Amino acid sequence: MVYDESVIRRLKRMEGQIRGVMRMMEEGKDCKEVVAQLSAVRSAADKAMAYIVAQNLEQCITEEKERGGDTGKLVKEAVELLVKSR
């Protein structure tokens, strides 16, 4: 699978957020501030995972339809993957 530039940008933003959290911790920032930033990172990671799964699912469904196969199993696998990621 080829990942598009938007998902790479999302991950780079998350990388910056993580660096920011580490800096906050080194500076002894308040726990609430650190946790709020970590929550933002988790939310960004959830969105990135959902986007990646959706893109992959779309590609897999297209390929499976071309082969005349059953796409229901693919959808089930994608849902299970998302559920496991939580």
DSSP file with accessible surface (Angstrom, degrees, kcal/mol):
  #  RESIDUE AA STRUCTURE BP1 BP2  ACC     N-H-->O    O-->H-N    N-H-->O    O-->H-N    TCO  KAPPA ALPHA  PHI   PSI    X-CA   Y-CA   Z-CA
    1    1 A M              0   0   85      0, 0.0     2,-0.5     0, 0.0    55,-0.0   0.000 360.0 360.0 360.0 139.9    0.0    0.0    0.0
    2    2 A V        -     0   0  133      0, 0.0     2,-0.4     0, 0.0     0, 0.0  -0.868 360.0-142.8-100.8 125.8    1.2    3.5   -0.8
    3    3 A Y        -     0   0  121     -2,-0.5    49,-0.0     1,-0.1     2,-0.0  -0.762  18.4-127.4 -90.6 133.8    0.5    6.1    1.9
    4    4 A D    >>  -     0   0   59     -2,-0.4     4,-1.4     1,-0.1     3,-0.7  -0.273  23.8-104.7 -80.0 167.8   -0.5    9.5    0.7
    5    5 A E  H 3> S+     0   0  113      1,-0.2     4,-2.6     2,-0.2     5,-0.2   0.801 113.5  64.7 -63.3 -29.6    1.2   12.7    1.8
    6    6 A S  H 3> S+     0   0   30      1,-0.2     4,-2.0     2,-0.2    -1,-0.2   0.897 103.3  46.6 -65.4 -37.4   -1.7   13.8    4.1
    7    7 A V  H <> S+     0   0    3     -3,-0.7     4,-2.2     2,-0.2    -1,-0.2   0.891 110.7  52.8 -72.9 -34.1   -1.2   10.8    6.5
    8    8 A I  H  X S+     0   0   56     -4,-1.4     4,-2.3     1,-0.2    -2,-0.2   0.927 108.9  50.3 -63.6 -42.0    2.5   11.4    6.5
    9    9 A R  H  X S+     0   0  127     -4,-2.6     4,-2.3     1,-0.2    -2,-0.2   0.904 108.0  53.4 -62.5 -41.0    1.8   15.1    7.5
   10   10 A R  H  X S+     0   0   74     -4,-2.0     4,-2.2     1,-0.2    -1,-0.2   0.926 110.0  47.3 -58.3 -45.9   -0.5   13.9   10.3
   11   11 A L  H  X S+     0   0   76     -4,-2.2     4,-2.4     1,-0.2    -1,-0.2   0.882 109.6  52.5 -67.3 -36.1    2.2   11.6   11.7
   12   12 A K  H  X S+     0   0  126     -4,-2.3     4,-2.1     2,-0.2    -1,-0.2   0.889 108.5  51.3 -66.5 -37.0    4.8   14.4   11.5
   13   13 A R  H  X S+     0   0  153     -4,-2.3     4,-2.4     2,-0.2    -2,-0.2   0.920 109.8  50.0 -63.2 -42.2    2.5   16.7   13.5
   14   14 A M  H  X S+     0   0   29     -4,-2.2     4,-2.7     2,-0.2    -2,-0.2   0.902 106.9  54.7 -63.0 -39.8    2.1   14.0   16.1
   15   15 A E  H  X S+     0   0  101     -4,-2.4     4,-2.3     1,-0.2    -1,-0.2   0.923 109.2  47.8 -59.3 -43.2    5.8   13.7   16.2
   16   16 A G  H  X S+     0   0   31     -4,-2.1     4,-2.3     1,-0.2    -1,-0.2   0.891 110.0  52.4 -64.1 -39.2    6.0   17.4   17.0
   17   17 A Q  H  X S+     0   0   56     -4,-2.4     4,-2.4     2,-0.2    -2,-0.2   0.913 108.4  50.4 -63.3 -41.8    3.3   17.1   19.6
   18   18 A I  H  X S+     0   0   68     -4,-2.7     4,-2.6     2,-0.2    -2,-0.2   0.924 109.4  50.5 -63.3 -43.2    5.2   14.3   21.3
   19   19 A R  H  X S+     0   0  131     -4,-2.3     4,-2.4     1,-0.2    -1,-0.2   0.910 110.1  51.5 -59.8 -39.9    8.4   16.4   21.4
   20   20 A G  H  X S+     0   0   15     -4,-2.3     4,-2.5     2,-0.2    -2,-0.2   0.901 108.6  50.1 -63.3 -40.7    6.4   19.2   22.9
   21   21 A V  H  X S+     0   0    5     -4,-2.4     4,-2.4     2,-0.2    -2,-0.2   0.931 110.3  50.2 -63.8 -42.7    5.0   16.9   25.6
   22   22 A M  H  X S+     0   0  100     -4,-2.6     4,-2.5     1,-0.2    -2,-0.2   0.918 110.7  49.5 -63.1 -40.2    8.5   15.7   26.4
   23   23 A R  H  X S+     0   0  132     -4,-2.4     4,-2.1     1,-0.2    -1,-0.2   0.919 109.1  52.6 -64.2 -42.6    9.7   19.3   26.6
   24   24 A M  H  <>S+     0   0   31     -4,-2.5     5,-2.8     1,-0.2     4,-0.3   0.911 110.4  48.2 -58.6 -42.0    6.8   20.1   28.9
   25   25 A M  H ><5S+     0   0  119     -4,-2.4     3,-1.3     1,-0.2    -2,-0.2   0.912 110.0  51.1 -67.1 -41.6    7.7   17.3   31.2
   26   26 A E  H 3<5S+     0   0  156     -4,-2.5    -1,-0.2     1,-0.3    -2,-0.2   0.841 110.5  50.3 -62.9 -32.7   11.4   18.3   31.3
   27   27 A E  T 3<5S-     0   0  115     -4,-2.1    -1,-0.3    -5,-0.2    -2,-0.2   0.453 116.1-117.5 -84.5  -2.9   10.2   21.8   32.2
   28   28 A G  T < 5 +     0   0   63     -3,-1.3    -3,-0.2    -4,-0.3    -2,-0.1   0.806  47.5 179.4  73.1  31.6    8.1   20.4   35.0
   29   29 A K      < -     0   0   93     -5,-2.8    -1,-0.1    -6,-0.2     5,-0.1  -0.176  39.9 -76.4 -63.5 160.3    4.8   21.6   33.6
   30   30 A D     >  -     0   0   85      1,-0.1     4,-2.0     3,-0.1     3,-0.5  -0.228  36.9-122.3 -59.4 142.0    1.5   20.9   35.4
   31   31 A C  H  > S+     0   0   89      1,-0.2     4,-2.9     2,-0.2     5,-0.3   0.866 111.0  56.8 -52.7 -43.1    0.2   17.4   35.1
   32   32 A K  H  > S+     0   0  167      1,-0.2     4,-2.2     2,-0.2    -1,-0.2   0.890 107.1  48.4 -61.4 -39.6   -3.1   18.6   33.6
   33   33 A E  H  > S+     0   0   95     -3,-0.5     4,-2.0     2,-0.2    -1,-0.2   0.921 112.9  47.6 -66.2 -43.2   -1.3   20.4   30.8
   34   34 A V  H  X S+     0   0   15     -4,-2.0     4,-2.5     1,-0.2    -2,-0.2   0.939 113.1  47.7 -63.5 -47.0    0.8   17.3   30.0
   35   35 A V  H  X S+     0   0   81     -4,-2.9     4,-2.5     1,-0.2    -1,-0.2   0.896 108.9  54.7 -63.7 -38.5   -2.2   15.0   30.0
   36   36 A A  H  X S+     0   0   56     -4,-2.2     4,-1.7    -5,-0.3    -1,-0.2   0.918 110.7  45.8 -60.8 -42.4   -4.2   17.4   27.8
   37   37 A Q  H  X S+     0   0   80     -4,-2.0     4,-2.0     2,-0.2    -2,-0.2   0.895 111.4  51.5 -68.8 -39.1   -1.5   17.3   25.2
   38   38 A L  H  X S+     0   0   77     -4,-2.5     4,-2.6     1,-0.2    -2,-0.2   0.884 107.3  54.3 -63.9 -36.0   -1.2   13.5   25.4
   39   39 A S  H  X S+     0   0   55     -4,-2.5     4,-2.5     2,-0.2    -1,-0.2   0.903 106.9  51.1 -63.2 -39.4   -4.9   13.3   24.9
   40   40 A A  H  X S+     0   0   36     -4,-1.7     4,-2.4     2,-0.2    -2,-0.2   0.898 109.7  50.1 -64.7 -38.7   -4.5   15.4   21.8
   41   41 A V  H  X S+     0   0   15     -4,-2.0     4,-2.6     2,-0.2    -2,-0.2   0.927 110.1  50.0 -64.7 -44.2   -1.8   13.0   20.5
   42   42 A R  H  X S+     0   0  145     -4,-2.6     4,-2.7     1,-0.2    -2,-0.2   0.924 110.7  49.7 -61.1 -43.0   -4.0   10.0   21.2
   43   43 A S  H  X S+     0   0   51     -4,-2.5     4,-2.3     1,-0.2    -1,-0.2   0.921 111.0  49.3 -61.9 -42.6   -6.9   11.6   19.3
   44   44 A A  H  X S+     0   0   26     -4,-2.4     4,-2.4     1,-0.2    -1,-0.2   0.901 111.0  50.2 -64.0 -39.3   -4.5   12.4   16.4
   45   45 A A  H  X S+     0   0   24     -4,-2.6     4,-2.7     2,-0.2    -2,-0.2   0.920 109.1  51.6 -65.6 -41.9   -3.3    8.8   16.4
   46   46 A D  H  X S+     0   0   44     -4,-2.7     4,-2.5     1,-0.2    -2,-0.2   0.922 111.5  47.3 -60.0 -44.0   -6.9    7.5   16.4
   47   47 A K  H  X S+     0   0  125     -4,-2.3     4,-2.4     2,-0.2    -1,-0.2   0.901 111.3  50.7 -66.1 -40.0   -7.7    9.6   13.4
   48   48 A A  H  X S+     0   0    2     -4,-2.4     4,-2.6     2,-0.2    -2,-0.2   0.923 111.4  48.3 -63.9 -43.7   -4.6    8.6   11.5
   49   49 A M  H  X S+     0   0   68     -4,-2.7     4,-2.8     2,-0.2     5,-0.2   0.929 111.7  49.2 -62.5 -44.3   -5.4    4.9   12.1
   50   50 A A  H  X S+     0   0   45     -4,-2.5     4,-2.6    -5,-0.2    -1,-0.2   0.915 111.9  49.1 -61.7 -41.7   -8.9    5.3   11.0
   51   51 A Y  H  X S+     0   0   55     -4,-2.4     4,-2.7     2,-0.2     5,-0.2   0.933 112.1  47.9 -63.3 -45.3   -7.8    7.1    7.8
   52   52 A I  H  X S+     0   0   46     -4,-2.6     4,-2.5     2,-0.2     5,-0.2   0.933 113.4  47.2 -63.2 -44.8   -5.2    4.4    7.0
   53   53 A V  H  X S+     0   0   16     -4,-2.8     4,-3.0     1,-0.2    -1,-0.2   0.929 112.6  50.0 -63.0 -42.8   -7.7    1.6    7.6
   54   54 A A  H  X S+     0   0   51     -4,-2.6     4,-2.5    -5,-0.2    -2,-0.2   0.923 111.9  47.1 -62.8 -45.0  -10.3    3.4    5.4
   55   55 A Q  H  X S+     0   0   64     -4,-2.7     4,-2.1     2,-0.2    -1,-0.2   0.927 114.9  46.5 -62.7 -44.4   -7.9    4.0    2.6
   56   56 A N  H  X S+     0   0   65     -4,-2.5     4,-2.9    -5,-0.2    -2,-0.2   0.916 111.7  51.5 -64.1 -42.7   -6.7    0.4    2.7
   57   57 A L  H  X S+     0   0   38     -4,-3.0     4,-2.9    -5,-0.2     5,-0.3   0.925 108.3  51.5 -61.0 -44.4  -10.3   -0.9    2.9
   58   58 A E  H  X S+     0   0  122     -4,-2.5     4,-2.1     1,-0.2    -1,-0.2   0.936 112.7  45.6 -58.4 -46.2  -11.3    1.1   -0.2
   59   59 A Q  H  X S+     0   0   75     -4,-2.1     4,-2.2     1,-0.2    -2,-0.2   0.929 114.0  48.4 -63.6 -44.9   -8.3   -0.2   -2.1
   60   60 A C  H  X S+     0   0   32     -4,-2.9     4,-2.7     1,-0.2    -2,-0.2   0.890 110.4  51.0 -64.8 -40.0   -9.0   -3.8   -1.0
   61   61 A I  H  X S+     0   0   35     -4,-2.9     4,-2.8     2,-0.2     5,-0.2   0.926 109.3  50.7 -64.2 -43.9  -12.7   -3.6   -1.8
   62   62 A T  H  X S+     0   0   70     -4,-2.1     4,-1.9    -5,-0.3    -2,-0.2   0.940 113.7  44.9 -58.1 -46.9  -12.0   -2.3   -5.3
   63   63 A E  H  X S+     0   0   73     -4,-2.2     4,-1.3     1,-0.2    -2,-0.2   0.898 113.2  50.2 -64.8 -40.7   -9.5   -5.2   -5.9
   64   64 A E  H  <>S+     0   0   42     -4,-2.7     5,-2.8     1,-0.2     4,-0.4   0.893 108.9  51.5 -67.3 -38.8  -11.9   -7.8   -4.5
   65   65 A K  H ><5S+     0   0  143     -4,-2.8     3,-1.1     1,-0.2    -1,-0.2   0.895 106.1  55.0 -63.5 -40.2  -14.8   -6.6   -6.6
   66   66 A E  H 3<5S+     0   0  155     -4,-1.9    -1,-0.2     1,-0.3    -2,-0.2   0.835 110.0  46.7 -61.8 -32.1  -12.6   -6.8   -9.7
   67   67 A R  T 3<5S-     0   0  168     -4,-1.3    -1,-0.3    -3,-0.1    -2,-0.2   0.480 116.3-117.8 -85.1  -7.2  -11.9  -10.5   -8.8
   68   68 A G  T < 5 +     0   0   68     -3,-1.1    -3,-0.2    -4,-0.4    -2,-0.1   0.706  66.0 144.5  78.5  21.3  -15.6  -11.1   -8.2
   69   69 A G      < -     0   0   32     -5,-2.8     2,-0.6    -6,-0.2    -1,-0.2  -0.204  58.1 -86.9 -89.1 178.9  -15.0  -11.9   -4.5
   70   70 A D        -     0   0  119      1,-0.1     4,-0.4    -2,-0.0     3,-0.3  -0.766  30.2-170.3 -89.4 121.7  -16.9  -11.2   -1.4
   71   71 A T  S  > S+     0   0   38     -2,-0.6     4,-1.9     1,-0.2     3,-0.2   0.603  70.6  84.8 -88.5 -11.6  -16.2   -7.8    0.2
   72   72 A G  H  > S+     0   0   38      1,-0.2     4,-2.3     2,-0.2    -1,-0.2   0.886  87.2  53.5 -58.6 -40.3  -18.0   -8.5    3.4
   73   73 A K  H  > S+     0   0  137     -3,-0.3     4,-2.5     1,-0.2    -1,-0.2   0.894 106.6  53.2 -63.2 -38.6  -15.0  -10.3    5.0
   74   74 A L  H  > S+     0   0   31     -4,-0.4     4,-2.2     2,-0.2    -1,-0.2   0.909 108.9  48.3 -63.8 -42.1  -12.8   -7.3    4.2
   75   75 A V  H  X S+     0   0   62     -4,-1.9     4,-2.5     2,-0.2    -1,-0.2   0.929 111.0  51.0 -64.4 -43.7  -15.2   -4.9    6.0
   76   76 A K  H  X S+     0   0  132     -4,-2.3     4,-2.6     1,-0.2    -2,-0.2   0.923 110.2  49.4 -59.7 -44.7  -15.4   -7.2    9.0
   77   77 A E  H  X S+     0   0   91     -4,-2.5     4,-2.3     1,-0.2    -1,-0.2   0.896 110.2  50.9 -62.2 -40.6  -11.6   -7.3    9.2
   78   78 A A  H  X S+     0   0   12     -4,-2.2     4,-2.2     2,-0.2    -1,-0.2   0.918 110.7  48.2 -64.3 -43.1  -11.3   -3.5    9.0
   79   79 A V  H  X S+     0   0   81     -4,-2.5     4,-2.5     1,-0.2    -2,-0.2   0.930 111.5  50.2 -63.3 -43.8  -13.9   -3.1   11.8
   80   80 A E  H  X S+     0   0   89     -4,-2.6     4,-2.6     1,-0.2    -1,-0.2   0.894 108.8  52.8 -61.9 -39.0  -12.0   -5.6   13.9
   81   81 A L  H  X S+     0   0   99     -4,-2.3     4,-1.6     2,-0.2    -1,-0.2   0.923 110.5  46.9 -62.5 -43.5   -8.7   -3.8   13.3
   82   82 A L  H  < S+     0   0   63     -4,-2.2     4,-0.5     2,-0.2    -2,-0.2   0.907 111.8  50.5 -65.7 -40.2  -10.2   -0.5   14.4
   83   83 A V  H >< S+     0   0  102     -4,-2.5     3,-1.3     1,-0.2    -2,-0.2   0.927 109.7  50.9 -65.2 -41.7  -11.7   -2.1   17.5
   84   84 A K  H 3< S+     0   0  175     -4,-2.6    -1,-0.2     1,-0.3    -2,-0.2   0.829 101.2  63.1 -62.9 -32.2   -8.4   -3.7   18.5
   85   85 A S  T 3<        0   0   46     -4,-1.6    -1,-0.3    -5,-0.2    -2,-0.2   0.643 360.0 360.0 -71.8 -12.0   -6.6   -0.4   18.1
   86   86 A R    <         0   0  181     -3,-1.3    -3,-0.1    -4,-0.5    -1,-0.1  -0.206 360.0 360.0 -92.2 360.0   -8.7    1.1   21.0
